[in-house]
Amino acid sequence: MSRRVSTDAVRRNRIKRIARDSFRKVRADLPVVDILLIARESADAEDNAALRADLDSLWRRLRR
């Protein structure tokens, strides 16, 4: 997670925690591929529910 996303480590860690948790819930349904998540600066402004919803939509796209 780049410092461009947020200069505050607590906020960067929040985004990483949400991404890891979301991945753990769906990893059995995903194809075997390497995944690289790159957060944008706007991710810091999103609340937890919005981040989870965005990740869920990305996992659905990856399953296809």
Backbone as CSV, one residue per row, in Angstrom:
resi,resn,N_x,N_y,N_z,CA_x,CA_y,CA_z,C_x,C_y,C_z
1,MET,0.855,-1.163,0.000,0.000,0.000,0.000,0.905,1.231,0.000
2,SER,0.750,2.025,-1.002,1.577,3.205,-1.177,1.174,4.327,-0.217
3,ARG,2.134,5.149,0.120,1.835,6.314,0.959,1.029,7.357,0.195
4,ARG,0.926,7.187,-1.116,0.084,8.098,-1.897,-1.384,7.935,-1.534
5,VAL,-1.751,6.718,-1.128,-3.145,6.471,-0.741,-3.478,7.286,0.493
6,SER,-2.590,7.244,1.472,-2.769,8.039,2.685,-1.427,8.119,3.400
7,THR,-1.136,9.249,3.964,0.108,9.377,4.718,-0.044,8.795,6.114
8,ASP,-1.283,8.524,6.519,-1.569,7.976,7.838,-1.564,6.453,7.770
9,ALA,-0.659,5.812,8.498,-0.526,4.355,8.465,-1.792,3.654,8.943
10,VAL,-2.501,4.241,9.872,-3.727,3.629,10.380,-4.757,3.499,9.258
11,ARG,-4.861,4.507,8.438,-5.828,4.479,7.331,-5.405,3.476,6.259
12,ARG,-4.112,3.401,5.957,-3.629,2.415,4.987,-3.883,1.006,5.497
13,ASN,-3.645,0.778,6.769,-3.863,-0.549,7.350,-5.339,-0.930,7.333
14,ARG,-6.228,0.040,7.506,-7.665,-0.233,7.443,-8.036,-0.765,6.068
15,ILE,-7.526,-0.143,5.037,-7.812,-0.579,3.673,-7.247,-1.979,3.441
16,LYS,-6.039,-2.225,3.914,-5.436,-3.554,3.757,-6.217,-4.624,4.506
17,ARG,-6.679,-4.311,5.711,-7.463,-5.280,6.487,-8.751,-5.652,5.772
18,ILE,-9.423,-4.655,5.239,-10.679,-4.895,4.531,-10.432,-5.741,3.283
19,ALA,-9.372,-5.437,2.549,-9.048,-6.198,1.337,-8.706,-7.648,1.673
20,ARG,-7.911,-7.874,2.702,-7.546,-9.242,3.093,-8.773,-10.024,3.542
21,ASP,-9.622,-9.412,4.341,-10.816,-10.087,4.824,-11.750,-10.431,3.670
22,SER,-11.918,-9.502,2.760,-12.782,-9.741,1.608,-12.232,-10.887,0.760
23,PHE,-10.928,-10.916,0.564,-10.314,-11.979,-0.229,-10.472,-13.345,0.439
24,ARG,-10.282,-13.398,1.743,-10.408,-14.669,2.471,-11.787,-15.288,2.295
25,LYS,-12.805,-14.460,2.211,-14.178,-14.963,2.090,-14.473,-15.552,0.709
26,VAL,-13.763,-15.115,-0.322,-14.090,-15.551,-1.682,-12.989,-16.353,-2.364
27,ARG,-11.866,-16.550,-1.717,-10.730,-17.156,-2.416,-11.014,-18.560,-2.933
28,ALA,-11.885,-19.322,-2.286,-12.202,-20.666,-2.760,-12.971,-20.618,-4.083
29,ASP,-13.689,-19.544,-4.336,-14.487,-19.416,-5.557,-13.719,-18.792,-6.719
30,LEU,-12.543,-18.264,-6.464,-11.784,-17.576,-7.496,-10.896,-18.548,-8.266
31,PRO,-10.609,-18.225,-9.537,-9.672,-19.067,-10.284,-8.261,-18.911,-9.714
32,VAL,-7.409,-19.839,-10.049,-6.034,-19.796,-9.556,-5.249,-18.822,-10.429
33,VAL,-5.101,-17.624,-9.931,-4.356,-16.565,-10.624,-3.642,-15.718,-9.576
34,ASP,-2.660,-14.978,-10.015,-2.013,-14.007,-9.142,-2.851,-12.734,-9.153
35,ILE,-3.041,-12.150,-7.985,-3.873,-10.954,-7.862,-3.048,-9.844,-7.232
36,LEU,-3.084,-8.697,-7.840,-2.399,-7.529,-7.315,-3.432,-6.423,-7.138
37,LEU,-3.643,-5.995,-5.910,-4.575,-4.909,-5.631,-3.792,-3.621,-5.450
38,ILE,-4.184,-2.615,-6.170,-3.552,-1.300,-6.045,-4.646,-0.312,-5.685
39,ALA,-4.554,0.242,-4.502,-5.577,1.181,-4.037,-5.311,2.575,-4.601
40,ARG,-6.378,3.265,-4.896,-6.271,4.651,-5.340,-6.408,5.575,-4.136
41,GLU,-6.073,6.813,-4.341,-6.171,7.802,-3.262,-7.604,7.934,-2.764
42,SER,-8.553,7.710,-3.637,-9.955,7.853,-3.256,-10.399,6.748,-2.291
43,ALA,-9.651,5.664,-2.187,-10.011,4.572,-1.274,-9.995,5.039,0.176
44,ASP,-9.140,5.976,0.474,-9.042,6.489,1.848,-10.309,7.218,2.270
45,ALA,-10.988,7.836,1.314,-12.183,8.615,1.639,-13.427,7.734,1.762
46,GLU,-13.362,6.505,1.248,-14.520,5.606,1.283,-14.700,5.008,2.671
47,ASP,-15.949,4.718,3.007,-16.193,4.023,4.269,-16.017,2.519,4.051
48,ASN,-16.042,1.751,5.137,-15.783,0.318,5.066,-16.779,-0.409,4.172
49,ALA,-18.045,-0.072,4.278,-19.070,-0.742,3.482,-18.854,-0.507,1.987
50,ALA,-18.475,0.694,1.627,-18.241,1.007,0.215,-17.026,0.256,-0.316
51,LEU,-15.972,0.155,0.500,-14.790,-0.598,0.079,-15.136,-2.071,-0.122
52,ARG,-15.888,-2.634,0.803,-16.288,-4.045,0.674,-17.142,-4.257,-0.574
53,ALA,-18.053,-3.350,-0.837,-18.914,-3.468,-2.020,-18.086,-3.394,-3.304
54,ASP,-17.121,-2.493,-3.349,-16.251,-2.390,-4.524,-15.443,-3.674,-4.717
55,LEU,-14.903,-4.192,-3.631,-14.126,-5.436,-3.734,-15.014,-6.602,-4.152
56,ASP,-16.228,-6.677,-3.623,-17.141,-7.749,-4.005,-17.443,-7.712,-5.501
57,SER,-17.619,-6.521,-6.041,-17.895,-6.426,-7.479,-16.665,-6.846,-8.287
58,LEU,-15.484,-6.524,-7.795,-14.259,-6.967,-8.485,-14.098,-8.477,-8.438
59,TRP,-14.406,-9.086,-7.298,-14.311,-10.554,-7.202,-15.304,-11.209,-8.153
60,ARG,-16.508,-10.640,-8.271,-17.494,-11.200,-9.199,-16.988,-11.138,-10.641
61,ARG,-16.364,-10.033,-11.003,-15.803,-9.899,-12.361,-14.699,-10.903,-12.585
62,LEU,-13.914,-11.171,-11.575,-12.792,-12.099,-11.708,-13.279,-13.544,-11.831
63,ARG,-14.412,-13.856,-11.212,-14.957,-15.219,-11.289,-15.415,-15.588,-12.688
64,ARG,-15.807,-14.610,-13.491,-16.307,-14.890,-14.843,-15.245,-15.385,-15.761
